[in-house]
Amino acid sequence: MIFNIDSLIEKIYDTVESHRIEEGKYSRWLWQNEKGNRELGINEYGCADAANILYTIGRFPATSEKREAWIAALQDLQNPETGLFTECTHHPIHTTAHCTAAIELFDAKPKYPLTDLMKYTTKEGLYGLLEGLDWLNYPWPQSHQGAGIYASMVLTETVDNKWVDDYFDWLWENADPDNGMWQKGSVAPAYHVMAGTFHYLFNHEHAHRPLRYPERFIDSMLAMYNNKEIGSKFGEGIGFIDIDWVYCVNRATRQTSYRYDECKKALAEFAEGYIEYLNGIDVKTHDGFNDLHMLFGTTCCLAELQQALPGMIRTTKPLKLVLDRRPFI
């Protein structure tokens, strides 16, 4: 089956434009939630994800004047004393990595050094961070730190190749031989481990590093899909769980031919239902579409599916996954 999703991409573009405050400045949400805890107005994820989405769909700012305005808007969100970007819904390392990665799309860097992260520039500091994460119970949210530290340090050119080797050496030694994911012995649901693993996988892809157990990894991805163990919102929501699984499956098939046809069949089956769901959304009222960060996750999933399934998902402008340029989403 062939899907032309140009109309869906146009809806995504219109949604981004509706969040625009001025050049380079965007809100994450247009309306408040029942708890009243959304930060309306200019927001770190609103700005970063507007840039990410526009890059993905081929609507990125084209003139130097516009790009300078975007760079300034993003850089101004950094705390000059700590060097961090902060927002209440995510850990500061995640927010810092996410904003730094968005600035990189403009061939630029944050304005100030990442002062509060300098303690992780040594092997001892890095391993202290990684070993201090709660891998067993909360691998998904904790991966925001474990993966975010790599993106933050590498994109700002704060660390050298030895630090990068140390980082991947630790992950190599701590991969689970039973499921191929990170870390050994987790008691969290399998899809939580997968969603955390996704963050380390895109760092591996960025550095062109091998997975230690790609066959076991693929076994895990197919098992949780076939057994419907990826949560109630999988394939029927706006967010990141879909790109987590799609990316894990597709990128693992680049490292081994193991169960290749099964992987492609599962991806195609998922894509068919996913696009049908997205086409049925009322984007003017859907709360997921209202959140540019969650909408970015969905846009990434469409871009990865277009790569994974040549010819199945058509757009006038081919989608470009930001992870193929630099790490972190």
C-alpha positions in Angstrom: 0.0 0.0 0.0 1.2 3.6 -0.8 0.4 6.6 1.3 0.8 10.2 0.3 0.9 12.2 3.5 1.4 15.7 2.1 -1.9 16.8 3.6 -0.8 15.5 7.0 2.5 17.3 6.7 0.7 20.5 5.9 -1.4 20.1 9.1 1.8 19.7 11.1 3.2 22.9 9.5 0.1 24.9 10.1 0.2 23.7 13.8 3.7 24.9 14.2 2.8 28.3 12.6 -0.1 28.6 15.0 2.4 28.4 17.9 4.6 31.2 16.5 5.1 34.3 18.7 7.7 36.0 16.6 10.7 34.8 14.5 12.4 32.0 16.4 10.1 32.3 19.4 7.4 29.7 19.9 5.1 28.4 22.6 4.9 24.7 23.3 1.2 24.8 24.1 -1.6 27.0 22.9 -4.0 26.2 25.7 -3.8 25.3 29.4 -4.5 21.9 30.9 -6.8 21.0 33.8 -4.0 21.2 36.3 -3.1 24.6 35.1 0.6 23.8 35.2 1.6 24.5 31.5 4.1 27.2 30.8 2.3 29.1 28.1 4.2 31.7 26.0 7.7 31.3 24.9 9.1 27.9 26.0 12.4 26.0 25.5 10.6 23.0 23.9 8.4 25.2 21.9 11.4 26.9 20.3 13.5 23.8 19.9 10.8 21.6 18.5 9.5 24.2 16.1 13.1 24.3 14.6 13.2 20.5 14.7 9.8 20.0 13.0 10.5 22.6 10.3 13.9 21.0 9.5 12.2 17.6 9.3 9.4 18.7 6.9 11.6 20.9 4.7 10.4 24.3 5.9 13.5 25.3 7.8 14.3 29.1 7.9 16.2 29.9 4.6 17.7 33.4 5.0 20.6 34.3 7.1 18.5 37.1 8.8 15.9 34.6 9.9 18.4 32.1 11.0 20.2 34.6 13.2 16.9 35.5 14.9 16.3 31.8 15.6 19.8 31.3 17.0 19.4 34.3 19.3 16.0 33.2 20.5 17.4 29.8 21.5 20.7 31.0 22.9 18.8 33.5 25.1 17.1 30.7 26.9 20.4 29.5 28.4 21.3 30.4 32.0 24.6 32.2 31.7 25.8 31.1 35.2 25.0 27.4 35.1 25.2 27.0 31.3 22.0 24.9 31.4 18.6 25.2 29.7 15.8 24.4 32.0 12.1 23.7 31.7 9.8 22.2 34.3 8.7 19.0 32.5 12.2 17.5 31.9 15.5 17.0 33.7 17.9 19.9 33.0 20.3 17.6 31.2 17.5 16.6 28.8 16.5 20.2 28.2 20.1 21.3 27.7 20.8 18.5 25.2 17.5 19.2 23.4 18.1 22.9 23.0 21.8 22.4 22.1 20.8 20.0 19.4 18.2 22.4 18.0 20.9 25.2 17.9 23.2 22.8 16.0 20.7 22.7 13.2 21.7 26.3 12.5 25.4 25.4 12.6 25.7 27.2 15.9 26.3 26.4 19.6 25.0 27.7 23.0 26.5 31.0 24.0 27.9 30.0 27.3 29.9 26.9 28.5 28.0 24.1 30.2 29.4 25.1 33.6 27.2 22.8 35.8 28.0 19.8 33.6 31.8 20.1 33.7 32.0 17.7 36.6 31.1 15.0 34.0 34.0 15.7 31.7 36.3 13.2 33.5 35.9 9.4 33.3 35.2 9.3 37.0 32.5 12.0 36.7 30.9 10.4 33.7 30.9 6.9 35.2 29.6 8.3 38.4 26.6 9.8 36.6 25.9 6.6 34.6 26.3 4.2 37.5 24.1 6.5 39.7 21.1 6.3 37.4 18.2 4.1 38.4 18.4 1.6 35.5 16.4 -1.0 37.3 13.2 0.8 38.0 13.2 3.9 35.8 15.3 3.3 32.7 13.1 5.5 30.5 13.2 8.9 32.4 16.7 8.2 33.6 18.0 7.8 30.0 17.3 11.6 29.5 20.4 12.1 31.6 22.5 9.2 30.5 22.0 10.0 26.8 21.7 13.8 27.2 25.1 14.1 28.7 26.6 12.7 25.5 24.7 15.0 23.2 25.4 18.0 25.3 29.2 17.4 25.6 29.8 16.3 22.0 27.7 19.0 20.3 29.5 21.7 22.3 32.9 20.1 21.6 33.5 20.0 25.4 35.0 16.6 25.4 37.6 14.6 23.5 37.7 11.3 21.7 38.9 9.5 24.9 35.7 10.6 26.7 33.6 9.4 23.9 35.3 6.0 23.9 34.8 5.8 27.7 31.1 6.5 27.2 30.6 3.8 24.7 32.8 1.3 26.6 30.6 1.7 29.6 27.5 1.0 27.5 29.1 -2.0 25.8 29.9 -3.6 29.1 26.5 -2.9 30.6 24.3 -4.1 27.7 21.9 -6.9 28.7 22.9 -10.2 26.9 19.4 -11.5 27.2 17.5 -8.6 25.5 20.3 -6.5 24.0 19.0 -3.3 25.8 20.3 -1.2 28.7 20.8 -2.0 31.4 21.2 -5.6 32.8 18.5 -6.8 35.2 15.9 -4.0 34.9 12.5 -4.8 36.5 10.7 -2.1 34.5 8.2 -3.1 31.8 10.0 -4.1 28.6 8.7 -1.1 26.6 10.0 1.3 29.3 13.5 -0.3 28.9 13.1 0.0 25.1 12.1 3.7 25.3 15.2 4.3 27.5 17.4 2.2 25.1 16.2 4.3 22.2 18.1 7.3 23.6 21.4 5.4 23.8 20.8 3.9 20.4 20.7 7.3 18.6 24.0 8.1 20.3 25.4 4.9 18.9 24.0 5.8 15.5 25.6 9.3 15.7 29.0 7.8 16.5 28.7 4.8 14.2 29.1 2.4 17.0 28.0 -1.2 17.0 25.3 -2.8 19.2 26.7 -5.6 21.3 23.7 -7.9 21.0 21.7 -6.9 17.9 20.0 -10.2 17.4 18.7 -10.3 21.0 17.7 -6.6 20.6 15.6 -7.5 17.5 14.0 -10.4 19.4 13.0 -8.0 22.1 11.5 -5.5 19.7 9.5 -8.1 17.8 8.3 -9.8 21.0 6.9 -6.7 22.5 5.2 -5.7 19.3 3.7 -9.1 18.6 2.6 -9.5 22.2 1.1 -6.0 22.3 3.3 -4.9 25.2 4.2 -1.3 24.1 1.4 0.5 26.0 -2.1 1.7 25.2 -1.0 4.8 23.3 1.3 2.9 20.9 0.2 3.7 17.3 -2.8 5.7 18.6 -1.3 8.8 20.1 0.9 11.8 19.6 4.3 11.5 21.2 7.6 9.5 21.3 6.8 5.9 22.1 6.2 5.2 18.4 9.5 6.7 17.1 11.2 4.8 20.0 10.1 1.4 18.7 10.3 2.2 15.0 13.8 3.6 15.2 15.0 0.7 17.4 13.7 -1.9 14.9 14.9 -0.1 11.8 18.3 0.8 13.0 18.9 -2.7 14.4 18.3 -4.1 10.9 21.2 -2.1 9.7 23.6 -4.1 11.9 22.3 -7.6 11.2 20.2 -9.5 8.7 18.6 -11.5 11.5 14.8 -11.6 11.2 15.0 -8.8 8.6 11.9 -9.7 6.7 9.9 -10.0 9.9 11.1 -6.5 11.0 10.1 -4.9 7.7 6.7 -6.6 7.8 6.0 -5.4 11.4 7.1 -1.9 10.4 4.8 -1.8 7.4 1.9 -3.2 9.4 2.4 -0.6 12.1 2.8 2.2 9.5 -0.6 1.4 7.9 -2.5 1.7 11.2 -0.5 4.7 12.4 -1.1 6.8 9.3 -4.8 5.9 9.3 -5.0 7.1 13.0 -3.1 10.3 12.3 -5.3 11.2 9.3 -8.4 10.9 11.5 -7.3 13.4 14.1 -9.0 16.8 14.4 -5.7 18.8 14.7 -7.5 22.0 15.9 -8.7 20.3 19.1 -6.4 17.4 19.7 -4.3 18.0 22.9 -1.3 16.0 21.5 -1.1 18.2 18.4 -1.4 21.2 20.8 2.0 20.1 22.3 4.8 20.9 19.9 7.2 18.6 21.8 4.8 15.6 21.4 4.1 16.6 17.8 7.8 16.5 17.1 8.0 12.9 18.3 5.2 12.0 15.8 7.0 13.9 13.0 10.2 12.0 13.7 8.3 8.7 13.5 6.9 9.6 10.1 10.4 10.5 8.9 11.9 7.2 10.1 9.1 5.2 8.6 9.6 6.8 5.2 13.3 5.7 5.4 12.5 2.2 6.7 9.8 1.5 4.0 11.0 2.8 0.7 8.2 3.9 -1.6 5.4 3.3 0.9 5.1 6.8 2.4 5.3 9.6 -0.1 5.8 13.4 0.5 6.6 16.1 -2.1 9.7 17.0 0.0 11.4 13.9 1.5 11.4 14.0 5.3 14.7 14.5 7.1 15.1 12.9 10.5 17.2 15.3 12.7 18.9 12.3 14.3 20.6 11.6 11.0 22.4 15.0 11.5 23.1 15.0 15.2 22.0 13.1 18.3 19.1 13.8 20.6 15.4 14.3 20.5 
